[in-house]
Amino acid sequence: MQLLKITALVIAALMILLLPRQADAQLLDYGFKAGVNISSVTNSVYRTGSMTGSHFGMFAAYNFRILPISIQTEMLYSQLGTEYDEIVIGFQAPRPASLRMNYIQLPLLVKAHLPIPGPVTPNIFGGPYVGFRSGISFNFGGMDVPQAEEWYRDGDFGFVVGVGTRVGFFVVDLDLEVRLLFGMENIFDRQFEYDEQHRAISFSAGIVF
């Protein structure tokens, strides 16, 4: 968790530094984005299925003068989770279950833009993220399990990669993207022998000022 805290402080500091300033307005972008997550987990001992959630938040990006590259920081509220066909808890019979975990995520991305004539600018991007759990819901056989909050870690980290495009309009630009999330942290607390990580594909649209 110490590494997560240090990384989060660095990303938060970068977000403050990247806030638009009048002198560098042409180099700085900022905006808001929202979209859909289709998520699950990997390495589960149970059969899992995907879960649909949402994400929304803000971002700021610094565009280099010479290279078609930008550095983008984000602060997102993001819902991840999975559906279990059947799991076992204690001495109870196997039942279907669902897990939804809400995070405040802080990605730090490097974007490479393809400068082509016209209002459309494609890009590819990737980078690390850290996440801090803001809520959890675990349902077992149709009943909520409040103590599940103690079974899972408070933090998460991993990497995201994706492709996108920016479409220019009169006053603002529209950002469209698809990204893959690869969690590298075991979502379970150390007291459990399970080793599951988040996986997700996200579709989002953003407004750039």
ABEGO torsion letter per residue (X at the ends): XAAAAAAAAAAAAAAAAABBBAAAAAABBBEBBBEBBBBBBBGBABBBBBBBBBBBEBBBBBBBAABBBBBBBBBBBBBBEBBBABBBBEABBBBBBBBBBBBBBBBBBBBBBBBBBEABBBBBBBEBBBBBBABBBBBBGGBBBAAAAAABBABBBEBBBBBBBBBBBAABBBBBBBBBBBBABBABBAABABBBBBBBBBBBBBBBX
